């Protein structure tokens, strides 16, 4: 006997609704087993991982800081994925948005007018959008696979950041450390409340979710994106330009990622360093699919994945486990999300295994 996947005649709407919750539950179950194998009480470990980070005001602020870039990037990715453009390079767009947005504070550190911060944000959006347009242009012009091109550009952006902070943008008064000069007060995103570090990047994430939801649900452009992704042939009959849509979604996605990059640098880090992201661009892919490519769902999923970062740090401190434990949880979640999504369209079927005699007998009957 063996297991096979058999395509369902009709996808289950109810299972599609509960699939993210099922994936989350399976992740928690697998995580409990993992902590047990590591010699820790699974109940205490899961409390430290998922509940303890929510028990203090300061940690809620940290949750908002980590959730903001995930939500912004995943919201942009949802537009790409809905149009069947598989942008895997949001991490690079995040990085280039941070670099472009840092031009003013690094090259003109004395500037602190009211125009500086809006211009930094605008430069970050433009930098991320331009970097995101490269895979789109290569796909439209040469038919290049956007998965490969966008992913390779991540490493180009990372190496460019590393070079620029060690070379031309290195802080002359920084004792030769690979970092730029610190941003001045007028170049830093202000905090929302006095009780913690959460900055206006969290509000930008909320605004981005609302705008993306409105575009997808209430505009012709949103309808075009969905038609191009689900029925390309129907999109051509309707007069929708697939190449223009591809360029549009990559520009928007890159702009969202670039905004997340400059918000992270201006709000949380307040300077450029060789590493400015713990992998937000890749984790945002999990956020997008866990949120069912719906901006409102992405908002909730972004908070859950941000909690995995805080929980990993809490578990490292309290339990002495590896700092990579958060990556393990994210990987488990992605695996179970994809597995549950597969079962929306396919069912498992037990099929008897045929031996050699049975195959020969069937061949003989066929010949007769």
N, C-alpha and C positions, 0 to 999 in steps of 0.2 A: 504494500500500500504506500502511496505517496500523496503529498499535498500539492494541489495546483490552484492557481488563481483563475477564477471564472468571471468574466465580465458580467456585471448585473444588467438586467434589461432596463432598469431605471434606478438612478441614484437615490439613496435614502435621504430625504431632507432632514428628518429628525436626527439621524446619525451625524450628518454634517454639522448640525447645531451643537451636539454634545461632544463631538470629536476633540476640540481643544481641551475641554475639561477632562475627558478621558485620558488624553495624552499627559496632562498635568498630574493627574492622579497616579498614573503608571510611573511617572518620573519620581514622584515622592516615594512610591513603594520601592522602586529600584534603589533610590538613594538610601532608604532605611536599611536595605540589605547591605549596601556598600559600607555604611557606617558600622553595621554589626560585624562585618568581616574585618574591619579595621580595629575592632576591639572596643567600640564605644556603644553606650546605650543609645539605641536609635531614636527613642522618644526625646531624650535630652538633646541629642545632636540635631534633630529636626527643629526643636524649639530654638536652639541657638542659631540655627541657620535661617529660619523663616519668621520667627516671632520676635526674638530679641532685638533685631535691628529696627523694629517698629515701636519699640517701647520708650524711646527717648526723643525729645524734640530735635536735638542736633542730628540724630540719625535720619529723621524724616527729611531734614534739609539735604543731607547727603543723598538720600534716595531720589529726591527731585533733581539734584545735579546729575546723577548718573542716568536717570530716566529720560531727561530732556534730549540728549543727542540720539539715544536709541529711538525715541518716538519720531523725531524729525527725520532721521535717515530712513526708518522703516516706512514712514508715510510717503516719502518720495519713491522708495522702492516699490510700493504697492502700485503706483501708476505704471512703472516699467513692467512689472510682472503681469498686471492685468492686460497689457497690450502684447504679451508674449515676447517681451524684450528682457533677456535675462542678464541684468546688470549685476555683476558680482564685484564690481570695483568701487563700491561706495566708500570703502576705507581710504582709497586714494583720493577720491573727491573731497572727503572730509579733511585730509591732510593738506591738499592744495588750497582749499578754502581758508584753512588756518594760516597758511603761508601768505596768501594774497591779502587777507585781512590784517596781517601784521606789518604790512609795508609802511603804513603811516607811523605807528608807534616805534618801529625800529629805525627807520630812516629819518623821521622827523619827531624825535622824542620830546621836543619842546612844545609841540602843538597840543593844546588842551581845550580848544574851543568847543562850543556846543555841536559843531558840525563834525567833529572828529569821530565820535562813536558811531553815528549813523553811516558815515563814509566807510568806516572799518567793516561794518556789517554788510554794506553794499559790495565792497571789494571781496569779502568772503563768499557771498552768493555768486558773484560773477566768476571768481576763481574756480569754485566748485563746478559751476555750470559749464565753463569752457573745458575743464578737464573731463567732465562727463560727456561732452559732445564728441570727443575723439572716437570712442567706440561706435557711436551712432554714425558718424561720417564714414568711418571705415566699412561699416556694414552696408550703408546705402551705396557707397561708391564701388567697393570691391567685393561685397558679399562676405566680408570677414566675420568670423564667429564672435559675437559680442561677449560671450562668456570668457573666451581666452584673452581678447584684447583688453577688456575692462579689468580682468584679474591681473594681467601682466603690468598694467599701468599702476596698480597698487604699489608694486615694488619700485617702480620708477619714482613715484611720488615720495615713498619712504626714504629712498636713497638721496633724493634731492633735498629733502628736509634735513637729513643727517649732514649732508655736505654744507648746506647754507648756514647751519648753526655752529658748525666747526670752523667755517671759513669766513666768508664776507660779512655775515651778520653776528659773528661771535661778540659777546660783550667785552669791550676793551678793558673794563674794570672788573671782570669776572674771574680773575685768577686762573685764566686759561681753561675754565670749565666750558663744555660744549653747550652753551645756551646764549640766548640773546639778552639784552638789557631788560630789566623788569619794566612793565608798563606803568605809566604814571596814573594818577587818580582819575583824570578825565578820559583815560583810554580803557578803563575797566568797567565791565557791566555792573551796574549797581545791584545790591542785594534787595530782595523783595521785602523781607522783614528783618528786624533787628535781632531776632532770636536764633539766627543761623546763617549759613553761607549761601543758601539757595538764591540764585540770581534770575534776571529777566529771561534767560534762556528757557526756563520752564514755561513762562508765559508765551514765548514764541512757539514752543512745541504745541501748546494748546491751541494757539491761533492757527498754526499750520494744519492741525488735525481738522479744525472746523472748515478751513478753506478747501482742503482736499476733499472732504466729505461733500461739500456743496458742489464742487466741480464735477465729481463723479455722479452725484445723485440728481443734480438739477440743471446741468448745462449740456449743450450739444457736444462740446469737446469731450466731456466725460463719457457720453454715449459713444462717441467715435472711438475713444480708447478701448472701451469694452468690446465693441464690435470688431475692431481690428484684431484684438486678441482672441476672441472666441470664434469668429467666422470671417477669416480674411477674404474669402471669395465674395461673401455678401457685402463686405466693406468696399470692395472694388466696384460692385454693381451700384452701391450707394454713392459712389464718387469720392470716397475717403481716400486720401493720399497716404499710403502706408509709410513711405519714406519720411514724409513730414511729421507723421505721428511718432515715428521712431525718434527723430531728432527732438521733437517737443518733449517727450517723456524723459529722455536722457538729460536734456537741459534742466527740466524741473527737478528731477531726482538729484542731479549734481548740485543745483542751487540749494536744495534742502540740506544736503550733506555739507556743502560749504558753509551754510549758515550755522549748522551744528558745530563745525570745526572752529570758526572764529568765536562762537559763544563759549566753547570749551576753553580756548586759549585766553580769551579776554576775561571770562568770568571765573573759572576755576583755577587755571594754572598761572595766568597773568604774565606769561612770557613764552617764547618758543623753546622747546627742548628736542633732543633727538627722538624721543618717544612721547607722543601727546595723547595716545589712545590705547586702551587695553584691548582693542579689537572691536570697537563699537560698530564699525562698518560691516563686519561679518556677523556679529551677534544680531544686528538689525534684520538680517535675513530670517532668522528664527522668529523675531518679533513680528515681522510681516506675515509669515505663514500662520503663526499662532493666532494672530488677529484676523485671520481669514481674508487678508488683503483689504480689509475694511478699516478706514481711518479710525472709527470709533473703537473697534476691537483692538487696533494697534495701540491705542492709548492705554488700555488696560494691560495688554501684553507687555508693553514697554516697562510698566511699573513692576510686573512680575520678574522680568529678566534683569532689571536694575537691582531688584532684591537679591538675585543670585550673586551679584558682585559683592554687595554688602555682607550677605550671608557667608560667602567664601572667606572674607576678611575676618568676620566674627569667629568662624570655625577654626581658622588658622590660629587666632589668639587664644581662644578658650580650650580647644581640643588638641592643638599642636599638630594638625594635619597639614598637608601640602597646600601652598597657595594656589595650586592648579585645580582645587576641588570645584571652584566655580565653573571652570571650563568643562569639567566632567558633567556637571548638572546641565549645562547648556547643550552639550552633545547628546546626553540622554533625552532631553526634551525635544531636540530636533529629530532624533531617531523615532521617538514615539509619535510626534506630529506627522511625520511622513508615513509611518506605518498605519496610523489611524486614517489618514487621508486616502491611502491606497484602498482601505477596506470600504470607503464610501462608494467607490466605483467597481470594486471586485469583491467576490466572496471566496472563502477558502473551501475547496472541494477535495474530498478524499477519493482518490482514484486507485483501483487495484493495479498492482504491477504485473505486467504480462511477462511470462518466461519465454525462453526461446521456442519451446514446443508450441505454445499458444500462438506465437507470431507466425510460425511455419504453417500451422493449421489454418490460420486466417488467410494466409497467402494462397494455400491450396484451394480453399473455398472460393477465393476471388478468381482464381484461374478457371475453375469449373464454370 
